[in-house]
């Protein structure tokens, strides 16, 4: 096991800069998830750690070695690919054992490691089949098994669940987490799915346009998003945003509803008159109206009953907000809705920089 | 949609089938046979009938130069063939050409395909240079190489002399003439092999090589453990086509040596051509052709069986 550190890591293809001066320290045994929309540089970063992509600038360290110029096979890493990259003409056993064979591990040792990995992943009965005879989930497990038998310093996962259906994805996600708990190996995991990131990670790295937007535990990125981008990316349904201005010690929304600035957690914000904010409210942080000052009202547009709760979409000025309500609350479309806010759960972002104000 | 309107729509659909479509409701099997019929008839006319007719003719003494009517002679033509040293020599030449040029073209073609698959910035010159030898007519290639190997004006001897060797009179010795023919055939056919193998190469996902990189396999190991096994289907297909055409080798030796010196570079196809077209001995020529057909069928069967066991 080893720590991984990226220092001023940079990647360009010609004039196109994909990864921009990324600094990241990953502790020994940590599960770090790189997440972001497509084109944010997360896969490229992972592939630079793997050695599958050359490094334009900066350095990658695994343990105490700078690995910039080492080929993948000398980095002591194992990788699970998005398309699994199983050798189609080899049996599962040969797929699992290939790296051991290449590295000259003895037959009995190799057989023992293959059996251990196969038992751990529940694929022992598939060892003599070829990848073509396996289901998607089984192939995914074989790909993980191939990484496990190596006993590498670091596991790299490149969107390993994106080819699975939703139900299987949840199941395998749990297995990956168990695997990490059992092995304790450092894991760098790339995904575009924020739910995967939240459920798996010790720490989440949110990337956007080749830059790190925020690094933090799942709690931190959920409760203290550093920017509108992070706020909108983490959480489902997504955070609501509405413009508001300060006036007379209040935050005033476009429709005239207002909140007392003093009630907010971010009470210390400079409240110069007319300063413009973007207010972020998570759907789950609306509360039934309490005739307090922190009430909003708007016209209900769509109601989505989910069983466990109800999603209510309503208009506030020109913004549409979504509230997650208890299941018994069933307002009708077109109705006027008054809904309460928990002022301590409100996020304020600067309208110009889009960064959070704490 | 209300219930009534759904019913109406169904009614309309049920009434619609016109008389002309009703005869198509034959059931799957008759319909399949019907659709296969045109191709079957065509194949029967241009392949099955000529082959049967060929076999039939081979039992007759039918020589247009003798002025005699065709006479049924049973297996006489075949008996004659077994005692004919030229038949054995040309058959052996054909087999030898196949044994040399098919593996030769496979190795050269594989190398060309691997080169063409390198990440060139502009792909088309590479692809074009692969296509040109393939697109060239066989007899044309034969003519060009006859000049290349010309003892006085040929570029091959020119290079040999410049390198300090003696020039070779290629077409005077059976061995050198045979070598020149084989080299020409390999040049001409390796691009076809390369094209088929290149298509196979491009279906191998890049991630397999990346996985092998991470697993620790070097380039050579990747070639033998990944590239070659995954190319097997393409290679078998290329081999089938190439072997069948190699057994029918005609144009290149015909243009380069005319089968000489003597009959030392003559192939079975050339001997068939000589008997039927030059000597107008259709009976004997047909018997020879039947043997060549049988030879091709045997090889094809072996290859097809190889593919089937693979599956």
Interface residues (C-beta under 8 A of the other chain):
Chain A: X50 X51 X52 X71 X72 X73 X77 X78 X79 X81 X82 X83 X85 X86 X87 X88 X89 X98 X99 X102 X103 X146 X150
Chain B: X205 X207 X208 X210 X211 X212 X213 X214 X215 X216 X217 X218 X221 X225 X226 X229 X230
